[in-house]
Amino acid sequence: MLQALSLSLLLSLVIQWILWAVAALLHTEKFYDLAGSGTFLLLSHLSLRWTGTHHFRQQVQTGLITAWGVRLGTFLFLRILRDGHDRRFNKVRDNPGVFFVYWTMQGIWIFVTLLPSLMLNLEKRNKPLGLTDYCGWTLWLVGFLIEAVADQQKWSFKADPDNAGNFIQSGLWAYSRHPNYVGEILQWSGLCLSASSVFSGYQFLSVISPIFVWFLLSYVSGVPILEREAMKRWGADPGYKRYVQQTPVLWPVRV
């Protein structure tokens, strides 16, 4: 299994490096997210084929990842085509060295996030389905619906000319300033939980996957960037100040 996991990491990185070369030449980030989603799908299906077991649990896990990747990858690609650019790359796309770091980090993110599912698909042992599986898949479904609904609500909000220059605070965005990230974290937590049904020993270390996703979105590439941009745009707006005071950053609860 360790050899297959090492190959998965190498493959994830090589794919990103090849696409980085193309993106750097074209000075574009338009297919960055699509490449990430595609690599998720490729590694998931390859790992399922490598062992040739195709247990029901493995097939469901791979199917859920496929649904996530197709929906989110398509959404993000359509969004960047609509917007014309991704603000994360404004100071990066013309700097090949820094751009390379972004693509490399994506390769690592893919591998770490997929780790529980890779271990599941590479495991030849099988166990009867149980509560852990059903709880994990239910958690994934809740997260999938939250993320999909939140993305659609924000897309529709921005598509309305009357909302130009305004911030969204309706729908799921009334309960969390980043409900799509809540959904993302729940999905990978659910997949880690269901995969753990067959884990033993060092395999439980793959719990790092949902922790990594939560940390990345909460403190690195998600919430901090968007919150800074929002403060620059609407920080002096009394309505936005009330929204920030009344609406949690991520989890829809007040401690």
FIMI-571179 format. One line per 4 residues: number of its first residue (from 1); their letters; for each residue x, y, z of N, C-alpha, C. Coordinates in Angstrom, 1 decimal. Atoms other than C-alpha are relative to their C-alpha. Layout:
<atoms>
NUM> a> X/Y/Z/X/Y/Z/X/Y/Z; ...
</atoms>
This chain:
<atoms>
1> mlqa> 0.8/-1.2/0.0/0.0/0.0/0.0/0.9/1.3/0.0; -0.9/-1.1/0.0/2.8/2.4/0.8/0.6/0.4/-1.3; -0.5/-0.2/1.3/4.2/2.0/-2.6/-1.0/0.7/-0.9; 1.0/-0.6/0.8/0.9/2.8/-4.2/-0.4/1.4/0.4
5> lsls> 0.2/-1.4/-0.5/0.4/5.8/-2.0/1.1/0.9/-0.5; -1.1/-0.8/0.4/3.8/7.1/-2.9/-0.2/0.3/-1.5; 0.3/-0.2/1.4/2.9/6.6/-6.6/-1.1/1.1/-0.2; 1.1/-0.9/0.0/-0.3/8.5/-6.0/0.5/1.5/0.2
9> llls> -0.5/-1.4/-0.3/1.5/11.5/-4.5/0.9/0.5/-1.2; -0.9/-0.4/1.1/4.1/11.5/-7.3/-0.9/0.4/-1.2; 0.8/-0.2/1.2/1.4/11.3/-10.0/-0.8/1.3/0.2; 0.7/-1.2/-0.3/-0.6/14.1/-8.3/0.9/1.2/-0.3
13> lviq> -0.9/-1.1/0.2/2.5/16.4/-8.3/0.4/0.1/-1.5; -0.5/-0.1/1.4/3.7/15.5/-11.9/-1.1/0.6/-0.8; 1.1/-0.6/0.8/0.2/16.3/-13.3/0.0/1.5/0.2; 0.0/-1.5/-0.2/0.3/19.7/-11.6/1.1/0.7/-0.6
17> wilw> -1.2/-0.6/0.6/3.8/20.4/-12.7/-0.1/0.2/-1.5; 0.1/-0.1/1.4/3.0/19.7/-16.3/-1.0/1.1/-0.4; 1.0/-1.0/0.3/-0.1/21.8/-16.2/0.5/1.4/0.4; -0.6/-1.3/-0.4/1.8/24.6/-14.4/0.8/0.5/-1.2
21> avaa> -0.8/-0.4/1.1/4.2/24.7/-17.4/-0.9/0.7/-1.1; 1.0/-0.6/1.0/1.2/25.3/-19.7/-0.6/1.3/0.5; 0.6/-1.2/-0.6/-0.4/27.8/-17.4/0.9/1.2/0.0; -1.0/-1.0/0.0/2.8/29.7/-17.0/0.3/0.6/-1.3
25> llht> -0.2/-0.5/1.4/3.3/30.0/-20.7/-1.1/0.8/-0.5; 1.2/-0.8/0.4/-0.2/31.2/-21.2/-0.4/1.1/0.9; 0.3/-1.0/-1.0/-0.2/33.4/-18.1/-1.5/0.0/0.4; 1.4/0.2/-0.4/-3.6/32.0/-17.0/-0.1/-1.0/1.2
29> ekfy> 0.4/0.9/-1.1/-5.1/30.3/-14.0/-1.4/-0.6/-0.2; 1.4/0.4/0.3/-8.4/29.5/-15.7/-0.3/-1.5/0.2; 0.2/1.4/-0.2/-7.9/25.8/-15.5/0.6/-0.6/1.2; -0.6/0.5/-1.2/-6.3/25.6/-12.1/-0.9/-0.9/0.8
33> dlag> 0.9/0.7/-0.8/-9.3/24.5/-10.2/-0.6/-1.3/-0.7; 0.4/1.2/0.8/-10.5/22.2/-13.0/1.0/-1.1/0.0; -1.1/1.0/-0.1/-7.1/20.5/-13.0/0.0/-0.7/1.4; 0.0/0.6/-1.3/-7.4/20.0/-9.3/-1.1/-1.1/0.2
37> sgtf> 1.1/0.9/-0.1/-10.8/18.4/-9.5/0.2/-1.2/-0.9; -0.2/1.1/0.9/-9.8/16.3/-12.4/1.1/-1.0/0.5; -1.0/0.8/-0.6/-6.7/15.0/-10.5/-0.6/-0.9/1.1; 0.7/0.7/-1.0/-9.0/14.0/-7.6/-0.7/-1.2/-0.6
41> llls> 0.7/1.1/0.7/-11.1/11.9/-10.0/0.9/-1.0/-0.5; -0.9/1.0/0.6/-8.2/10.3/-11.7/0.6/-0.9/1.0; -0.6/0.8/-1.1/-6.5/9.2/-8.5/-1.0/-0.9/0.7; 1.0/0.9/-0.7/-9.7/7.9/-7.0/-0.3/-1.2/-0.9
45> hlsl> 0.3/1.1/0.8/-10.5/5.8/-10.0/1.2/-0.9/-0.3; -1.2/0.8/0.2/-6.9/4.6/-10.5/0.2/-0.9/1.2; -0.2/0.8/-1.2/-6.6/3.5/-6.9/-1.0/-1.1/0.1; 1.0/1.1/0.0/-9.8/1.5/-7.3/0.3/-1.1/-0.9
49> rwtg> -0.4/1.0/1.0/-8.4/-0.2/-10.3/1.2/-0.8/0.4; -1.3/0.7/-0.4/-5.0/-1.0/-8.8/-0.1/-1.2/0.8; 0.1/1.2/-0.8/-6.2/-3.5/-6.3/-1.0/-1.0/-0.6; 1.0/0.8/0.7/-9.1/-4.8/-8.4/-1.0/-0.7/0.8
53> thhf> 1.0/0.6/-0.9/-11.3/-5.6/-5.4/-1.4/0.5/-0.3; 1.3/-0.6/0.3/-14.2/-3.2/-6.2/-1.1/-0.4/1.0; 1.0/0.3/-1.0/-15.9/-3.8/-2.9/-1.1/1.2/0.0; 1.1/-0.9/0.1/-19.3/-2.0/-2.6/0.4/1.4/0.7
57> rqqv> -0.5/-1.1/-0.7/-17.8/0.4/0.0/0.9/0.9/-0.8; -1.0/-0.7/0.8/-15.0/1.3/-2.3/-0.7/0.7/-1.2; 0.7/-0.5/1.1/-17.4/1.9/-5.2/-0.8/1.2/0.4; 0.8/-1.2/-0.5/-19.6/4.2/-3.2/0.9/1.2/0.3
61> qtgl> -1.0/-1.1/-0.3/-16.6/6.2/-1.9/0.5/0.7/-1.3; -0.5/-0.5/1.3/-15.3/6.6/-5.4/-1.1/0.8/-0.7; 1.1/-0.7/0.6/-18.7/7.6/-6.7/-0.3/1.3/0.6; 0.3/-1.3/-0.7/-19.2/10.3/-4.0/1.1/1.0/-0.4
65> itaw> -1.0/-0.9/0.4/-15.8/11.7/-4.9/-0.2/0.5/-1.4; 0.2/-0.4/1.3/-16.7/11.7/-8.5/-1.1/1.1/-0.1; 1.1/-1.0/0.0/-20.0/13.6/-7.8/0.5/1.3/0.5; -0.6/-1.2/-0.6/-18.1/16.1/-5.7/0.9/0.7/-1.1
69> gvrl> -0.9/-0.6/1.0/-15.4/16.6/-8.4/-0.7/0.6/-1.2; 0.7/-0.4/1.2/-17.7/16.9/-11.3/-0.8/1.3/0.2; 0.8/-1.2/-0.3/-20.0/19.4/-9.6/0.8/1.2/0.3; -0.8/-1.1/-0.4/-17.4/21.6/-8.0/0.9/0.5/-1.1
73> gtfl> -0.9/-0.4/1.1/-15.0/21.5/-10.9/-0.7/0.7/-1.1; 0.7/-0.7/1.1/-17.6/22.5/-13.4/-0.5/1.4/0.5; 0.4/-1.3/-0.5/-18.9/25.2/-11.1/1.1/1.0/0.0; -1.1/-0.9/-0.1/-15.5/26.7/-10.5/0.5/0.5/-1.4
77> flri> -0.4/-0.4/1.4/-14.6/26.6/-14.2/-0.9/1.0/-0.6; 1.0/-1.0/0.5/-17.8/28.3/-15.2/0.1/1.4/0.7; -0.2/-1.3/-0.8/-17.2/30.9/-12.5/1.1/0.8/-0.5; -1.1/-0.8/0.4/-13.8/31.8/-13.7/-0.1/0.5/-1.5
81> lrdg> 0.3/-0.5/1.3/-15.0/32.0/-17.3/-0.9/1.2/0.0; 0.9/-1.2/-0.2/-17.7/34.4/-16.1/0.8/1.2/0.5; -0.7/-1.1/-0.6/-15.4/36.5/-14.0/1.3/0.4/-0.8; -1.1/-0.3/0.8/-12.4/36.3/-16.3/1.4/-0.2/0.7
85> hdrr> -1.3/0.2/-0.8/-9.8/35.8/-13.5/-0.4/-0.5/1.4; 0.2/0.4/-1.4/-9.3/34.5/-10.0/0.9/1.0/0.8; -0.8/-1.0/-0.7/-8.2/37.2/-7.6/1.2/-0.6/0.8; -1.1/0.7/-0.7/-6.0/34.7/-5.7/1.3/0.1/-0.8
89> fnkv> -1.2/0.1/0.9/-3.6/34.8/-8.7/0.4/1.4/-0.6; -0.2/-1.3/0.5/-3.5/38.6/-9.3/1.5/0.3/0.0; -1.4/-0.3/-0.1/0.2/38.8/-8.2/0.8/-1.2/-0.2; -0.7/1.2/0.1/1.1/35.3/-9.1/0.1/-0.5/-1.5
93> rdnp> 0.0/0.6/1.3/0.2/34.4/-12.7/1.1/0.4/-0.9; -1.2/-0.5/0.8/3.1/36.4/-14.1/1.3/-0.2/0.6; -1.2/0.4/-0.7/5.6/35.0/-11.7/0.1/-1.5/0.0; -0.1/1.4/0.2/6.5/31.5/-12.8/0.4/-0.8/1.3
97> gvff> -0.4/0.7/-1.2/8.3/30.6/-9.6/-1.0/-0.1/1.1; 1.1/0.0/-1.0/5.5/31.6/-7.2/-1.1/-0.8/-0.5; 1.1/0.8/0.6/3.0/30.1/-9.6/0.2/-1.5/0.1; -0.4/1.4/-0.2/4.9/26.8/-9.4/-0.3/-0.5/1.4
101> vywt> 0.3/0.4/-1.3/4.5/26.8/-5.7/-1.5/-0.2/0.2; 1.5/0.2/-0.1/0.7/27.2/-6.0/-0.4/-1.3/-0.6; 0.4/1.2/0.6/0.5/24.3/-8.4/0.5/-1.2/0.8; -0.6/1.1/-0.8/2.8/22.2/-6.2/-0.9/-0.2/1.3
105> mqgi> 0.9/0.1/-1.2/0.6/23.0/-3.1/-1.3/-0.7/-0.4; 1.2/0.6/0.4/-2.4/21.9/-5.1/0.2/-1.5/0.0; -0.3/1.4/0.0/-0.8/18.5/-5.7/0.1/-0.6/1.3; 0.0/0.5/-1.4/-0.1/18.0/-2.0/-1.4/0.0/0.6
109> wifv> 1.4/-0.1/-0.5/-3.6/19.2/-1.1/-0.8/-1.2/-0.5; 0.8/1.1/0.6/-5.1/16.6/-3.4/0.3/-1.3/0.7; -0.4/1.2/-0.6/-3.1/13.8/-2.0/-0.4/-0.1/1.5; 0.3/0.1/-1.4/-3.6/14.6/1.7/-1.5/-0.1/0.2
113> tllp> 1.4/0.0/-0.1/-7.3/15.3/1.2/-0.6/-1.4/-0.4; 0.5/1.3/0.5/-7.8/12.0/-0.7/0.6/-1.2/0.9; -0.7/1.0/-0.7/-5.6/10.0/1.8/-0.9/-1.1/0.5; 0.9/1.1/-0.5/-8.5/8.1/3.6/-0.6/-0.8/-1.1
117> slml> 0.7/0.7/1.1/-10.2/7.2/0.3/1.0/-0.8/-0.8; -1.0/0.8/0.7/-6.9/6.1/-1.3/0.3/-1.3/0.8; -0.3/1.1/-0.9/-6.2/3.9/1.7/-1.2/-1.1/-0.1; 1.2/0.8/0.2/-9.8/2.5/1.4/0.1/-0.8/-1.3
121> nlek> 0.0/0.7/1.3/-9.5/1.7/-2.3/1.2/-0.9/-0.2; -1.2/0.9/0.1/-6.0/0.1/-1.8/-0.1/-1.1/1.0; 0.1/1.1/-1.0/-7.2/-2.1/1.0/-0.8/-1.2/-0.6; 0.6/1.2/0.5/-8.0/-5.7/0.0/-1.0/-0.6/1.0
125> rnkp> 1.0/0.5/-1.0/-9.8/-6.5/3.3/-1.3/0.7/-0.2; 1.4/-0.6/0.0/-13.5/-5.9/3.5/-0.7/-0.4/1.2; 0.9/0.3/-1.2/-16.0/-5.7/6.3/-1.4/0.3/-0.4; 1.4/-0.3/0.3/-19.8/-5.7/6.3/-0.3/1.5/0.3
129> lglt> 0.4/-1.4/-0.2/-21.4/-2.2/6.0/-0.6/0.1/1.4; 0.5/-0.2/-1.4/-22.1/-0.7/9.4/-0.4/1.5/0.2; 0.4/-1.4/-0.3/-23.1/2.5/11.2/1.0/1.0/-0.4; -1.0/-1.0/0.4/-19.8/4.2/10.5/-0.1/0.3/-1.5
133> dycg> 0.2/-0.2/1.4/-20.4/3.8/6.8/-1.2/1.0/-0.3; 1.2/-0.7/0.2/-23.9/5.1/6.9/0.1/1.5/0.5; -0.2/-1.3/-0.6/-23.0/8.0/9.2/0.9/0.9/-0.9; -0.9/-0.7/0.9/-20.1/9.0/6.9/-0.6/0.4/-1.2
137> wtlw> 0.6/-0.4/1.2/-22.1/8.9/3.8/-1.1/1.0/0.2; 1.0/-1.0/-0.3/-24.9/10.9/5.4/0.6/1.3/0.2; -0.7/-1.2/-0.3/-22.5/13.5/6.6/0.5/0.6/-1.4; -0.4/-0.5/1.3/-21.1/13.7/3.0/-1.2/0.6/-0.7
141> lvgf> 1.2/-0.5/0.7/-24.6/14.2/1.6/-0.4/1.3/0.5; 0.4/-1.3/-0.6/-25.4/17.0/4.0/1.0/1.0/-0.4; -1.0/-1.0/0.5/-22.1/18.7/3.1/-0.1/0.3/-1.4; 0.2/-0.2/1.5/-22.7/18.2/-0.6/-1.1/0.9/-0.3
145> liea> 1.1/-0.9/0.2/-26.1/19.8/-0.4/0.2/1.4/0.5; -0.3/-1.4/-0.5/-24.9/22.7/1.7/0.9/0.7/-1.0; -1.0/-0.7/0.9/-22.0/23.5/-0.6/-0.7/0.3/-1.4; 0.6/-0.2/1.3/-24.1/23.1/-3.8/-1.1/1.1/0.1
149> vadq> 1.0/-1.0/-0.2/-27.0/25.2/-2.5/0.7/1.4/0.2; -0.7/-1.3/-0.2/-24.6/27.9/-1.2/0.6/0.6/-1.2; -0.6/-0.5/1.3/-22.7/28.1/-4.5/-1.1/0.5/-0.9; 1.1/-0.5/0.9/-26.0/28.4/-6.4/-0.6/1.3/0.4
153> qkws> 0.5/-1.2/-0.6/-27.3/31.0/-4.1/0.9/1.2/-0.3; -0.9/-1.1/0.2/-24.2/33.2/-4.5/0.1/0.3/-1.5; -0.1/-0.2/1.5/-24.1/32.6/-8.3/-1.3/0.8/-0.4; 1.3/-0.7/0.4/-27.8/33.7/-8.6/0.0/1.5/0.5
157> fkad> -0.1/-1.3/-0.6/-27.1/36.7/-6.3/0.8/0.9/-0.9; -0.9/-0.8/0.9/-24.2/37.9/-8.5/-0.6/0.2/-1.4; 0.5/-0.1/1.4/-26.1/37.3/-11.7/-1.1/1.1/-0.1; 1.1/-1.0/0.0/-28.8/39.8/-10.6/0.6/1.4/0.0
161> pdna> -0.6/-1.3/0.1/-27.8/43.3/-11.8/-0.3/0.9/1.2; 0.4/-0.8/-1.2/-29.7/44.8/-8.8/1.0/-0.2/1.2; -0.9/0.3/-1.1/-27.1/43.2/-6.5/1.5/0.5/-0.3; -1.3/-0.4/0.3/-24.1/44.8/-8.2/0.7/0.8/1.1
165> gnfi> -0.7/-0.7/-1.1/-21.6/45.9/-5.6/-0.4/-0.3/1.4; 0.5/0.4/-1.4/-23.5/44.3/-2.7/0.6/-1.3/0.4; -0.5/1.3/-0.5/-22.6/41.4/-0.5/-1.3/-0.9/0.3; 1.1/0.9/-0.2/-24.8/38.3/-0.1/-0.2/-0.3/1.5
169> qsgl> 0.3/0.3/-1.4/-26.5/37.8/3.3/-1.3/-0.7/0.1; 1.3/0.7/0.0/-29.5/35.7/2.3/0.2/-1.5/-0.1; -0.1/1.4/0.1/-30.2/32.0/2.2/0.9/-0.6/1.1; -0.9/0.6/-0.9/-27.5/29.9/3.8/1.1/1.0/0.5
173> ways> -1.0/-1.1/-0.3/-25.3/33.0/3.8/-0.5/0.9/1.2; 0.5/-0.7/-1.2/-27.5/34.4/6.6/0.4/-0.7/1.3; -0.4/0.8/-1.1/-26.2/31.6/8.9/1.5/-0.2/0.1; -1.4/0.1/0.1/-22.6/31.5/7.9/0.6/0.9/-1.1
177> rhpn> -0.6/-0.8/1.0/-20.3/33.9/6.1/0.7/-0.8/-1.1; -0.6/0.9/1.0/-18.8/30.9/4.3/-0.6/-1.4/0.0; 0.7/1.3/-0.1/-21.4/28.1/4.1/0.5/-1.0/-1.0; -0.5/0.9/0.9/-19.8/26.6/1.1/1.2/-0.7/0.6
181> yvge> -1.1/0.6/-0.6/-16.7/25.9/3.1/-0.4/-1.0/1.1; 0.6/0.9/-0.9/-18.8/24.3/5.8/-0.4/-1.3/-0.7; 0.3/1.2/0.8/-20.1/21.9/3.2/1.2/-0.8/-0.4; -1.3/0.6/0.4/-16.6/21.2/1.9/0.6/-0.8/1.2
185> ilqw> -0.6/0.7/-1.2/-15.3/20.3/5.4/-0.9/-1.2/0.4; 0.9/1.1/-0.4/-18.4/18.1/6.1/0.2/-1.2/-1.0; -0.2/1.0/0.9/-17.9/16.2/2.9/1.2/-0.9/0.2; -1.3/0.8/-0.2/-14.3/15.2/3.5/0.0/-0.7/1.3
189> sglc> 0.1/0.6/-1.3/-15.1/14.5/7.1/-0.8/-1.3/-0.1; 0.8/1.2/0.2/-17.8/12.1/6.0/0.7/-1.1/-0.7; -0.7/1.0/0.8/-15.6/10.3/3.5/1.1/-0.6/0.9; -1.0/0.6/-0.9/-12.9/9.9/6.2/-0.6/-0.9/0.9
193> lsas> 0.7/0.8/-1.0/-15.4/8.5/8.6/-0.4/-1.4/-0.7; 0.4/1.3/0.7/-16.8/5.9/6.1/1.2/-0.8/-0.4; -1.2/0.8/0.3/-13.3/4.9/5.0/0.6/-0.7/1.2; -0.7/0.5/-1.3/-12.2/4.3/8.6/-0.7/-1.3/0.4
197> svfs> 0.7/1.3/-0.4/-14.6/1.3/8.7/0.9/-1.2/-0.2; -0.9/1.1/0.2/-11.8/-0.9/7.4/1.4/0.3/0.4; -1.4/-0.4/-0.4/-8.8/0.9/8.9/0.5/-0.8/1.2; -0.6/0.5/-1.2/-6.3/-0.5/11.3/1.4/0.6/0.0
201> gyqf> -1.3/-0.5/-0.2/-3.0/0.7/12.7/0.3/1.4/-0.5; -0.5/-1.3/0.5/-1.2/3.5/10.9/-1.1/0.7/-1.0; 1.0/-0.5/0.9/-4.2/3.9/8.5/-0.9/1.1/0.7; 0.8/-1.0/-0.7/-6.0/5.9/11.2/0.7/1.4/-0.1
205> lsvi> -0.7/-1.3/0.2/-3.4/8.7/10.6/-0.6/0.8/-1.1; 0.6/-0.7/1.2/-5.4/9.6/7.5/-1.1/0.9/0.5; 0.9/-1.0/-0.6/-7.7/11.5/9.9/0.5/1.4/-0.2; -0.6/-1.3/0.3/-5.3/14.3/9.0/-0.8/0.7/-1.2
209> spif> 0.6/-0.5/1.2/-7.4/14.7/5.8/-1.1/1.1/0.3; 1.0/-1.1/-0.3/-10.5/16.6/7.2/0.6/1.1/0.8; -0.6/-1.0/-0.8/-8.3/18.4/9.7/0.8/1.0/-0.9; -0.7/-0.8/1.0/-6.1/19.6/6.8/-0.9/0.9/-0.8
213> vwfl> 1.0/-0.7/0.8/-9.1/20.7/4.8/-0.5/1.2/0.8; 0.5/-1.0/-0.9/-10.5/22.6/7.8/1.1/1.1/0.2; -1.1/-1.0/-0.2/-7.1/24.3/8.5/0.2/0.8/-1.2; -0.3/-0.7/1.2/-6.5/25.2/4.9/-1.1/1.1/-0.3
217> lsyv> 1.1/-0.9/0.3/-9.9/26.8/4.4/-0.2/1.1/1.1; 0.2/-1.0/-1.2/-10.0/28.5/7.9/1.1/1.0/0.2; -1.1/-0.9/-0.4/-6.5/29.9/8.1/1.0/0.3/-1.1; -1.0/-0.2/1.0/-4.7/29.8/4.8/-0.6/0.6/-1.3
221> sgvp> 0.4/-0.5/1.4/-6.4/30.0/1.3/-1.5/0.3/-0.1; 1.5/-0.3/0.1/-10.1/30.4/2.1/-0.5/1.2/0.7; 0.6/-1.0/-0.8/-11.6/32.4/4.9/0.9/1.3/0.1; -0.7/-1.2/-0.2/-8.7/34.8/5.5/0.1/0.9/-1.2
225> iler> 0.0/-0.8/1.2/-8.4/35.9/1.9/-1.3/0.7/-0.3; 1.3/-0.5/0.3/-12.1/36.4/1.4/-0.4/1.1/1.1; 0.3/-1.0/-1.1/-12.5/38.2/4.8/0.7/1.3/-0.2; -0.7/-1.3/0.3/-9.8/40.7/3.9/-0.5/0.7/-1.1
229> eamk> 0.6/-0.7/1.2/-11.3/41.4/0.5/-1.3/0.6/0.4; 1.3/-0.6/-0.3/-14.7/41.9/2.0/0.1/1.2/0.9; -0.2/-1.2/-0.8/-13.4/44.3/4.6/0.4/1.2/-0.8; -0.4/-1.1/0.9/-11.7/46.3/1.9/-1.2/0.6/-0.8
233> rwga> 1.1/-0.4/0.8/-14.9/46.5/-0.1/-1.2/0.6/0.8; 1.2/-0.4/-0.8/-17.6/46.9/2.6/0.3/0.3/1.5; -0.4/-0.2/-1.4/-15.7/47.5/5.8/-0.7/1.3/0.6; 0.6/-1.2/-0.5/-17.3/51.0/6.1/-1.5/0.0/-0.1
237> dpgy> 1.5/0.1/0.2/-20.8/49.8/5.3/-0.6/-0.5/1.3; 0.7/0.4/-1.2/-23.0/49.7/8.4/-0.7/-1.3/-0.1; 0.7/1.3/0.2/-25.0/46.8/6.9/1.0/-1.1/0.1; -0.9/1.1/-0.1/-21.9/44.8/6.5/0.6/-0.2/1.4
241> kryv> -0.4/0.1/-1.4/-20.7/45.6/10.0/-1.0/-0.8/0.8; 1.0/0.7/-0.7/-24.0/44.3/11.3/0.0/-1.5/-0.4; -0.1/1.3/0.5/-23.7/41.2/9.1/1.2/-0.8/0.7; -1.2/0.7/-0.6/-20.2/40.4/10.5/-0.3/-0.2/1.5
245> qqtp> 0.3/0.1/-1.4/-21.4/41.0/14.1/-1.0/-1.1/0.3; 1.1/0.9/-0.2/-24.5/38.8/13.7/0.2/-1.4/-0.6; -0.2/1.3/0.8/-23.2/36.0/11.4/1.3/-0.6/0.2; -1.3/0.6/-0.3/-20.5/33.5/12.4/0.8/-0.1/-1.3
249> vlwp> -0.9/0.1/1.2/-17.5/33.2/10.1/-0.2/-1.3/-0.7; 0.1/1.3/0.7/-17.9/29.5/9.4/-1.1/-0.8/0.6; 1.0/0.9/-0.6/-19.9/27.2/11.7/-1.2/0.9/0.5; 1.2/-0.9/-0.3/-23.5/28.6/12.1/-0.4/-0.1/1.5
253> vrv> 0.3/0.0/-1.4/-23.3/28.7/15.9/0.8/1.1/0.7; -0.7/-1.0/-0.8/-22.4/31.4/18.4/0.4/-0.7/1.3; -0.5/0.5/-1.3/-20.2/30.3/21.3/-0.1/1.0/1.1
</atoms>
